[in-house]
Amino acid sequence: IWRLHRDREWLDAPEGRELAALLAAYWECREQLPPRVRRAMWRMAYAPRMRWADMVLPILVGGLEALLKIGRRDLTQQFKKRAPALAADGGIDGLDEDLAERLYDGRSDWVHGSHVQLFASPSTGADTSANEQPEGPQSSDERSALAEVALLQDVLRGAVRRAIEDAEFRQVFVADETIAERWPV
């Protein structure tokens, strides 16, 4: 498991109880989860298995697109408008339209074959293995990039959790019309 947040690595007792309640809610509603939520949940669960932030970015964006994308037109605009609205709806600050567009563009660059450099290469100039490279971000720009990707992960995680725990919210993801009504573009 690779963590985007650099805080503590364990659950405390109240968080353990929250996790138990979330798992119970999941088992209770799993058959009612809309396909969009199931696809987003799979991406949310897969993301921590990716070591590199540039590779996890498309997975997180894809998870949010699983929830928010309608059709094949104006995809950047849909993401730019709906992802921040979903974040705000869930009480998560910091994802504005400009950041959403930059993250979506980074995802697009990567999946269309361009290099997305979130972190600087080792400065030694020598061939080094991944084991010899410094772990995690080394500069303020790199820490900022990692924080932005972590924010996207928080938005996806929060939306999936809310869909599991809140039947009314879950129903928004049943049809394109309810998504468009809740978060218009």
Buried (B, 14 or more C-beta within 10 A) or exposed (E): EEEBEEEEEEEEEEEEEEEEEBEEBBEEBEEEBBEBBBBBBBBBEBBBEBEEBBEBBBBBBBBBBBBBBBEEEEBEEBBBBBBBBBBBBBEBEBBEBEBBBEBBBBBBBBEEEEEBEBBEEEEEEEEEEEEEEEEBBBEEEBBEBBBBBBBBBBBBBBBBBBBBBEEEBBEBBBEEEEBBEBBEB
